[in-house]
């Protein structure tokens, strides 16, 4: 006799497991909708008021519709100008200063992929690999040189189209613009590093001829002071540094492309520059802001804050605009009424549906489990 | 033989098989017409080894062979498609994955899973092969002169083997000699062929006459001397064998199928048999007949293929739109974007962006080229439109569905210990869409356990009571069952219980009194004759159990068994049949012997069986057969018209009760005539040509001679056997009909029997409830024209009724009863459309007297010609195989008649009533589950893929992706994979109780309600709209937001938007699943939480490793700190779920 092949009579095998079986009764549906409405509408109102509390002023200084003062027509024009922004309401510190570009497609596929991870992390990458990664921009002809080709470090479209308008507050300004700590710590620490072989050392620079001696004394000892950089004095801190970059003669480094913004040495040398790091995180929309710095003192209503602009970044050619935005923050960031509005809208729809459904249910209730609905008609 | 015999090339023997085997041309066969085997000498040819390998792969060739199959361009379209995609991903120009073929990962997973299944399957085959090859066999060792034990794989053509009782035969062999259990050597052996055809009854085989008496002990095999066997080439026909055996100098003897034992059969009822091996290994009949049944695909899967084409078209449109957008936008807007450096000439390549004016870009021609490139780029970006995971999910889910069907205790048959078997899990969902059921009758609707119920002898009917079918017949006519019938049954019941015997269900004592002369001697003699015929004229084989001394009857026909049991019941017990002597034991214990001189067996064309018996000194011919063939053969010399009249009347009454009737006759033969006839008959029956003709159904001398013998009959009476309805059949049929399934019963029975059984099954209803259109019996419907007229008439009447009543539901339902001969006419192309149209008006169709091929034709006709039908054929016997294979779903009843039907079927159930649960419950559940699964898998991939397309509107149609690549790859494997599969296995939209209570719920499946173009389109549309919201909403909601800690730049980047959209994709698709799910066992809920949670965990994990995602490094950590992110998730989820929730 063969063993019994009777299947086990367990709830699992017989598909009779205890299971939660929610039944969408009209009452259940109506109350759910009502509940959502009751929660969403107040949340939306809160969000909207939060957004409205944010003080934000945008000043467009280039592109169609901007005043002529700061308009430029070509890259690296170096036009200097000043813009004055009048606070329309009190702005509590910290006040964030952004630059805003429009019609600039930082999210274009060709643009986004044009970079070399390895190079940005400080590795020395072969020219072939750079060519592949950074297409269509990995080399450059030396400006004024005899047609010598220089490797770009960092290469690629993103790095070499960096926003290079210099924004600053006049010396006499009541406020100070803090441009440090504007990039993510993780980016500064892990993502970007100067090439292997880069070194720098602070040296005395009491001014005058002594500067040269103090820094040049390092030459030939610990630094190979070649034809290029010998030493660098940070215009902000006025500190002096001796520095050395590998393959300097055949490479164009970031600080060489953007001397006004990026310094070869100092606390954030070359690719450690925080404006650069922020630029490298590609924006999601063709109109975008990036943080430039922050102001630590309140700006009161009616006060005028002036910014000195050294305009180098051409937007006119692609019909874009440039603007400075100063803004305070709420607990969810900058000014954005959309989220609050959408909560109110969705909440209202829910309530409306609940009411409509409730009325229908009162007028013609459908009994649950009514088997009349099971009858089918043959076509 | 010709030149093939020459051994010119050293020791290499020519192959025994013709060239180009297994498909030799006529010339090849002409060159090598026969298979020649030398007895007791070296073979002249090379034969196949008996070492078999049914496995497809070895450890070495598995990989290449399996891969070649997995990328078969036609059979595995999807695999090839994804392989091409992965190739395209490596083209730098269009890649969106940095040249890494990421699709390869899921694709290899799919193939890996397939490979595991294939390997497991093959491993089982390897094991079976090893087991078979290593089985023990006894081969004659020429040197020792005795039989030595060796393995099956060493068995060679031409060797002698000794098979012991109950041993399995290792190759196709010819029986030379047997040692029987009895002292007298007759050369009879018995064989069980269960593994070959599934039939459990024993079949008789004989040793060759020439060698039977030559071989008595092992060493005798050498003494028979040198000889040769000339036989046909190997073939798969298991009941055919053609060959001759000749000892040099001896008489040539014909070898027929009864001299042959086939590999896989079991020897029974003898001590041993010494045999000569003729076919080995792949040449054996069992191996030759191992063919794969046709691969069936469910309608849902066919529908998917259609939908895939549409989705592909959609994909192409989207890609084209993207490419054109890219082209236009680039030319109109982007040419001035110096930061994109459009020029690619060498001179420009080295120019710094800020310093050079890029006005002189290349001509538009390059842009056109780039637009084409862009097209393929989009194609890659959205390759997920056709989901890789679909096929894996589907087969995994089907596997588990099948497991649950097999484990359903309610469709397990306790008495026979048979659970339901799923043989084609691909059709699980098809079970939920069946519109037509084609059912066999015998063994399917009925038990195929025959009971001797009634008989009429010499014009007197015996047997009281009424069958279920008989009761139904009364109901059909609206009559009440006469009291006396019920009373008679009750009276006799006591008597019946006393003499209870299997296969007998007879309530009537009077027959016993009549046997001893209560109604005159003539009646007593007639009864005695009648039962003697029953006890002798049959092909039942008695098997003697040595321990209990009991006789076990082994019959190939349950009818025969019932008749023999009936005879025993009345004191004519069949004991034995040896050496042409049959022994009966009478009720007084006396043993009576009869010499059986000839036996002409039953077959479906003859429809009768005869034996010639020597009783004392008389020669008697005993016959039984169908009335249609027996009545014309009755003698006209004696007056038996009244008797015939009475008998026919009784037989009609029996048929109405659904009983199977056979007419019993005898004839006394003239010894001289007999001698002459017998000689002729013997010559004909050993003539190979005549045998061949007979096998092919051509006119032949054997049948003609038989006709000469079987004539001039004297009528004795008729027997009536009941084939009981299976339990629960009427209820099952009623439920299936309520479910909207049309039921066709196809049977070989007479019209009356078929109608009555259909009524008993509640397939047909009394006239006042159902209009029956009968097309049978030739007469007015035997010409095409008349048949068409009748059909048109019926259709018109039905349509008028419908018009009058207003709805098809209110009209009296129609039923068609049609018989085989009419069907031949009705199936002709001119008539067929009308037949089909009318059958569509009918609730039920009953086909009577139909042949197996007509069954197939009918299934085929409905399947091919009626739009949108899904046919199911259910049967239990070899005659249903054609129909089972032709239908969309074939169901075998694993019951009495053997295994052929089961082996050809897709599902095997033990009882017809299980069909109800299989279709209404499992079928409907699985249909809905698969529909949801397929729609959902497409939906979720479209939501995921097309979101990226909407984003292209923000990126100048450049097609920049904004998802984390890791997320895309894990989407179908982790985030959305398991909840839908659990839904596919476990979800129950309507619970068991309700489904069985309201069969109408099944109608959804028949109408394709859960998966059709409309439903599919809705899902795709929903996916498209939802993806639009998912893509755009975050772009507005997240702008300028972030967590302003430490004054770092908190503004969202490209990757923030992407991660938000992707989170929404994961949540919205998973919530969508919840809204489509009805039952939530704890593990489904857990799995759901884990799936959604895995996205958050993996997103956090992946973006925390610089090496995995440079672009997205720490982005997700930053995003999680952003309150707007969470608020955005909530509002979008609610917004998108609202619609589904509301319905």
Interface residues (C-beta under 8 A of the other chain):
Chain A: X2 X4 X5 X6 X7 X8 X9 X13 X14 X15 X16 X17 X18 X19 X20 X21 X22 X24 X29 X32 X33 X36 X40 X43 X47 X74 X75 X76 X94 X96 X98 X104 X105 X106 X107 X108 X109 X110 X111 X112 X117 X121 X132 X136 X137 X139 X140 X141 X143 X149 X152 X157 X160 X161 X164 X178 X181 X182 X183 X184 X185 X186 X187 X190 X191 X252 X257 X278 X281 X282 X283 X284 X285 X286 X288 X289 X290 X291 X294 X312 X314 X317 X318 X319 X327 X329 X331 X332 X333 X334 X335 X336 X338 X339 X342 X343 X346 X349 X350 X353 X357 X371 X374 X375 X376 X377 X378 X379
Chain B: X92 X334 X336 X337 X338 X339 X340 X341 X343 X344 X349 X350 X351 X352 X353 X354 X355 X357 X377 X404 X406 X407 X408 X409 X410 X412 X414 X417 X418 X419 X740 X807 X808 X809 X954 X955 X956 X958 X959 X960 X962 X986 X988 X992 X998 X1000 X1001 X1003 X1007 X1033 X1035 X1036 X1037 X1038 X1039 X1040 X1041 X1042 X1043 X1044 X1046 X1047 X1048 X1049 X1050 X1051 X1052 X1053 X1054 X1055 X1056 X1057 X1058 X1078 X1079 X1080 X1081 X1082 X1084 X1085 X1106 X1110 X1111 X1113 X1114 X1118 X1122 X1123 X1124 X1127 X1128 X1131 X1134 X1135 X1138 X1141 X1142
